[in-house]
Amino acid sequence: MTMRPKKLASKFIISPSTIRNYETKGLIPAAERSANGYRVYTNLHEAYLACIQAMAPAFGMEITTEVLNLLQQEKPYEALWVVRQQEVALYEEKARLKALIVDIRMYTKENQTRINEKCLTINEVSEVTQVPKSAIRYWEQAGYVTADRDPTNRYRVYSGSHLFKIRLLQLLQNSVYSEDTVHFKQMIASVEHTDLPQILNLAEHIRSYFDQIIESQMRGISYLYPLLRLTQAPE
């Protein structure tokens, strides 16, 4: 079955120009042309568009583009390994979040008072969290983290509870950009670093969000596999 651009665009609730853009960027194969020169799309193009809409929310457009480009280059196994790498990355982020939740609970239980707590410099925070100093400074300028100041020299100093906010931001930084990640960052900005119950609550909500992402990844793969088989089918 063949379709004109407008009909195909209507089916996926996008514009014909978006389809042309996908074609230019190599997300979908080049359209066939009718006798009068108009673009004509097939079931294969439809399968590519369905895959884009299923994969992009979970993997992001950059990874989705890379995977579909590889399919068109007849490199299906390389495409699958790219997807698997993203699945592993999400699993590792989930493990880091689990460790963070444990740390928050232990910190809350073992440190009821903060009177003699050792303060950390930005260099020490960067070393402990593996977050570049430039990122920490940017998050402070954006209002996500507010460092304390050493009264003697006005240098930035951080307590253990500051680190929890920084580690949460680090987890979100590695996630696919979405309205949810923006919302979580806004919530991190609004909570005081000393409000450990609220920080813990945020971490639990992000863990639930990761559960949604793994489900979304599985949905994307469920569209990728039929497309892969279709591209391998003999003509």
WOBELFEN-V122874 format. One record per pair of residues at least 6 apart in sequence whose C-alpha atoms are under 8 Angstrom apart, sorted by the first residue. I is the first residue (numbers start at 1). GAP is how many residues later the second one is. If there is no record, write none. Layout:
i-><I;I>
gap-><GAP;GAP>
//
This chain:
i-><1;1;2;2;2;2;3;3;3;4;4;4;4;5;5;5;5;5;6;6;8;8;8;9;9;9;12;12;22;23;23;23;24;25;26;26;26;26;27;27;27;27;27;28;28;28;28;28;29;29;31;31;31;32;32;32;33;33;34;44;44;44;47;47;48;48;50;51;51;51;51;52;54;54;54;54;55;55;55;55;55;55;55;55;56;56;56;57;57;57;58;58;58;58;58;58;59;59;59;60;60;63;63;66;67;67;67;67;68;70;70;70;71;71;71;72;76;87;87;90;90;93;94;94;97;97;97;97;98;100;100;101;101;101;104;104;104;105;108;117;118;119;119;119;119;120;120;120;121;121;121;121;122;122;122;122;122;123;125;125;125;126;126;126;129;129;129;131;136;136;139;140;140;143;144;144;144;144;144;145;145;145;145;145;145;147;147;147;147;148;148;148;149;149;149;150;150;161;161;161;162;162;164;164;165;165;165;168;169;169;172;172;175;184;184;187;188;188;191;191;193>
gap-><41;42;38;39;40;41;37;38;39;34;35;36;37;11;14;34;35;36;9;10;8;33;38;6;7;10;37;38;6;6;7;8;6;40;39;42;43;46;21;25;38;41;42;17;20;21;40;44;16;43;8;9;10;7;8;9;6;7;6;183;186;187;176;180;20;179;173;169;172;173;176;12;162;165;166;169;9;161;162;164;165;166;168;169;7;8;164;119;121;159;118;155;156;158;159;162;27;117;158;116;117;19;20;13;12;13;15;16;11;6;8;9;8;157;160;159;152;127;130;120;124;78;113;116;71;74;106;110;109;64;67;99;102;103;60;92;96;95;88;42;41;38;39;40;41;37;38;39;34;35;36;37;11;14;34;35;36;10;6;33;38;6;7;10;34;37;38;39;9;30;6;6;7;46;41;42;44;45;46;17;20;21;43;44;48;9;10;11;15;8;9;10;6;7;8;6;7;32;33;35;31;32;29;35;23;28;34;35;16;19;9;13;6;18;22;15;11;14;7;8;6>
//
